Amino acid sequence: MNKVRIGIIGLGFIGCRHAESIANGAITGAELTAVCDSNPDKEQWVKENLGENVRLFTDVDQFLASNIIDGVMIATPHPFHTELAIRAFKHGLHVLVEKPAGVYTKEVRLMNEAAAASGKVFSMMFNQRLNPLYIKLRDMIASGELGEIKRTTWIITNWFRAQSYYDQAGWRATWGGEGGGVLINQDPHQLDLWQWVIGMMPKRVRAFCHFGKHHNIEVEDDVTAYVEYENGATGTFVTSTGEAPGTNRLEINGDRGKVVMEDEKITFWRLSVPTSEFSLTFKGSGFQQPECQKIDVPIEGEINEYNWGGIIQNWVDAIAKGTELIAPGEEGIKSLMLSNAMLLSTWIDNWVNLPINEELFYEQLQAKIQNSKAVV
């Protein structure tokens, strides 16, 4: 196959970054042939930064039917991700979607069905799956080094935002404009990594979302969630845009010890004897615990928070060579399922089983959108 011809929908900050990267030859085996944005004023920017050979479209249908692209990257605001992806699949195009997959799982499920029917390569921009910290954590758990998981705790509160951030645009932090707050705007990567690293989704969720607790906004800016897993393990997820200094600490407790990721390093407290075995066999006073060794886990590779190019390269290689995807698009529904479940649990003030009742969530969300003050 010759170079994969790529088109990008959405020339905001991230769309422009991707466009420049591909146009400058950063992605092997790819060429940027077209971009699409509803703002015709982007024409001069395209000529100056992407070159004369990249065509600008202001109409999505013309862009998708242009026959000058093989794959589409969708970098629009997230409420438009699923609709545009479905339209691209119907035109026989490969698709890479920015996070999150969408606003609610009901629409994302339709996107996944369209992807499967098309037979095209579908990927999500979960670039943090390339972060060697999370790769190492995942390998440790998958290998059984930590034993059976007992508890997961992620405190991710280093998202502080001043009110001025939300005041920049009328759509920001509104139900009508974004469909949510910190969970859908700041946390999609962490919610994806939470289930990807440990290799399982919860069976049910109980969450307490606070709406406009720290800011004058409609949506959630402070969340504490508790989850239960099929194997009996439990977990907590705490996030906020109203705390400073914030914390990013992931702690995973297993039968063979505890691993903590914080400050771009991993520490493993390895037990000499699994807790389950020690508890049954130790005959002392009962206050004793297994001998423990503290280990600073070595990390291979550069810690790059913005490795967008790695996901784009993987997607292009999957199209051209059949390379296995790092972030299959169909998996985007998992992180969204978690955020939808947290919101729904708060709205109905009860536990929510997974998979969630998608119709109920959709009805609740639409009621919020109807009363939203969004200016789109």
N, C-alpha and C positions, 0 to 999 in steps of 0.2 A: 504493500500500500504506500502511495506517495504521502506527503505530509498531510496530517489531519488538519482540515480547514476549520478554524474555530470562530464562532461568533459570540458576542457578549451582549446580553440585555441588561441595561442599567449602567449608566456612567456616573454613579456617585463616587464616593471616596474609594471603596473597595473595588468597584468595577473598573475604575481608571487604573488602579494599581495592577490589576490582573491584565488589563489591555496593554499597558506599557511593558510589562514583563514579557508577555508573549511576542509583542511586536519587536522587542529588542533581542529576541532569540534565546531567551532564558529556558524555554521548554523545547527539548530535543524532539524533532519529528512533528512539530506543530507550526502552523502559521495563522496569524490573525487576518481574516479576510473581511469581516464585517462587525459593526457594532450597532446597537439599537437603543435610542433614548428619545423620549417624547419631547425633549427640549431641543429645538432646531439650532439654538445658540451654541450647541456643542460642536458644530461643524468646524469652526476655526481651531478649537482645541484638538480635534481629531487630526486635522491636517498637520498641525505643528508637532504633535506628539506621537502620532501613529503612522504617519506617512500617507502619501497620495494613493497607495494601493488598497487602503482599508476604506470600505464603503460605509457611510453612515445612513441608517434608516431611522425614520421617526414613526413608522407604522410597523407594528409587530407582525401582522399577517404578511406583508410584503417581505419582511426580513426572513421569516420562517420559510417562505415559498421561493426564496431567491435562487436556490440551487448553487450557491457559492459557499455553503457551509456544510460540514459533516456533523459537527457537535456544537451544542449551545451551553454557555455558562450563564446561569441566572443570578444576577447580583442586584436585584431590585429590593425594595422593602419587603419584608417577609410575608405580608398578607397576599402578595401576588405570586409567590413561589410556585404553589401547586398548580394554579390555573395555567401559568406559562409553561410549566414542565409538561403538563398533559397535552397542551397544544403542540409542543415541540415533538413529543413522542408520536403524535398523530401524523406529523410531517416526516417521520422516519429518521429523526435526528437523535444522536447521543446527547445525554444531558448530565451536567454537573450543577448542583444546586448549592447556593450558600446556605449556611445555617441561619435559623432553624428550618426544618423541612416545611413547616407551615405554621398555622395558628391553632388548628384543632385536628385531631387524629382522623376524624371522619373524612376530611378532604385529602389528607395524606394517604389514607388507604386507597382512595380512588387514583391518586398519583402512582402508587405502587402497582396497582392493577394495570394502569396504562403502560407503565414501564415493562412489566412482564409480557404484556400482549405485543409490545413493539419489538422485543428481542434486542433492544439497543443497550449500550453500556450506560449505566446509571450510577452516579456517585454523589456523595455529600461532601461538603467542605469541612470535614472534621479533621482539620490539620493537626490538632493536638494529639491525635493518635500516632503521630510521628515523633512526638516528644519522647526522648529516651527515658525520662523519668517514669512515664506511664507505661512504656513498653516493658521496662524492667519490673515494675510492680505486677503487671499482667503475667509476665513469665514466671515470677515467683509464686503467684497464686496457682497458675495453671499446672506448674510442676509439682504441686503439693507441698512445697517447702514450708508453707504457713499452716498446713493442715486444713481441716474443715473450718470455714469461716464462721465466726461467732457474732461479730459486730463490725459495722462500718460506720465511721463518723467523719463527715466532711463539713468543716466550717469554712465557708468561702464568702468573706465579708469585705474583701478589698476592692469593692466596686463603688466607693464613695462618689456621689454626684451632688454638686450644688444645685440649687433651684434654677440657676441660670442655664444649666444643661437642658433641663426640661422645658424651659421657656424659649428655646431656640426655634421651635417649630410647633405649630398647632396640632400636629398629629402625634407628637411624641408623648409617650406615657399616657395614652388614652385607649379605651377599649375599641373605639372605632378606627383609630389610626394604627395601632400595633397589636391589639388583642391581648395585651398583658404587659407586665412590667419586668422586674428583675429576672423572673424565671424564663421569659421568652426572649429578652433582649441581651442580658449579660450572661446567663447561666447555661445556654444550650451545650457548650463544650463540656462543662463539668457534669451535667446530667448524662450526657453520652458516655463520658469516661467512667462515671460511677458504675454503670452497668457493664461497660466493656471491660474494665480492669478486673472486676471480680467474677465476670462471666455468668451473671444471673440477674434477672429482674425480680423486684419484690412481688409478693402475692397480694398485698394490700397496703394502703397508705392512709395515714391520718395526719392532716396538716393544719397549720394555723397561719394563714396569710393575713397580713395587715396592709390595708389599702390607704395610701397617702399618710402613712404614720410619720414619716420624716420630711415629706415634701407636699406641696400643694399639687397633687396629681390624683387621677382616678384609680390607678392600678396598684398592684402590690409592690412595695419597696422594702418589705421585711417578711421573712418566711422561716418558720421552723417546722420541719416535717419529720415524722417517725414512720418507719416502714418495717414490715415483717416479710421474711423470705420463707420459701417452702421448706428449707432444711431446719427451720427454727431460729435462724440468725435474725438479728434486728439491725436497724440502721437509723441514723439521723442525718439530716441535711439542713444546715443553717445558712441563710444568705441574706444580704441586705445591701442597699445603696446609701445607708444613712450612718455608717459607722466609720470612724477614723481614729487611730490607724486600724486598718482592717487586718484580717487573718486569712491565710490560705493553708489549711492543715487537713490532710487526709490521713486518718488512722484506721487501720484494719487489724482486727484481733482474730487470731485463729487458734486452733488447738495446740499448735507448736510455737506460738509466740505472737509478737506484735510488730507491725511495720508502720512507720510514720513517714509521710512525705511532707516536708515543710522547708521553706527557704532554699528551694532548688536542690535538695539533697534527700536521700532516703536512709533511714536508720532502722535496723532490724534487731529486735531483742529476741534472740533465739533460745528456746528452752531446751534443756538437755533431755527432758522427758515430757511428752505431751501432757497437758493438764488433765485430760480424761483418764490417762493411765496413772498419773501420779496421785490423783484424788482417790483412786480405788486401792492402790498398793501401798501408799505411805502409811506407816503405823505409829508415827510420832504424835506430838501434842495436837496437831491439827492446824497450828499457825505457820508451819513450814510451807514453802512453795518450791517449785522446781528450780534447779540451778539455771542461771540465765547469763547469756553472753551478749554484750552489746556490739553490734557490727555496723560500721559505716559502709553501706553498700556501694561498690564502684559503679559508675555510670559510663556506658560507652556511647560516644557520639556527642555532638554539640547540642546544647539545650537551646532550641530556637522556637520562641513563642509564636512566630509568624511564618511558619513553614508552609505557606500557601502553595508555593511552587512545587513542593513535593507531592501534594495531592493532585495538582493539575497534571504533573508529569505521569503519575500513576494512572490517571484517567486516560490520558493520551496513549500510554503504553498498553492499557487494556483494550482500547479501540484497535490499535495497530497490530498488537502482538498477542493479545489474549491474556495479558498479565493479570494475576489475581488482584482484585480491588482491595485497598486498605480500608476504605470507608464505603461499602456498598450503600447505594441510595435507599434501598428498602429498609435499612436499619435506622434511618432518620426518625421513624415513627416511635422508636423506643424512648428517646429522651423527651420527645413531645408528650408521650403517654404519661411520663412521670410529672411533667409540669402541669398538664391538664388534670391529672389526678389530684395534685396538691390544691389547685384552685377549686375543683369540684368538691373536695372534702371540706374545704372552708365554707363554700356556699351552702352546702346541705348540712353542715355541722355534724359530720359522721364519717365513719370509715368508708373508703372506696376500694372495691376489689379491682384487680387488674386481670384481664383487660377491662378498661372502664366502660361504662354505659355511654357510648359515643353520642347517642341521640339526646340524652339528658344533658351532657356537657354542652352540646351545640345549642340547645334551647336556653340554657342558663347564659351562655355567652352572648347569644343574640339579644337577650333582654338587656344585658349590659351595654351592648353596642347601640341599641335603640335610644338609650338615655345618655349616650356619650356626648361629650362636648368637643369631639375631634374636629379639627379643621384640616381637611385633606386637600 
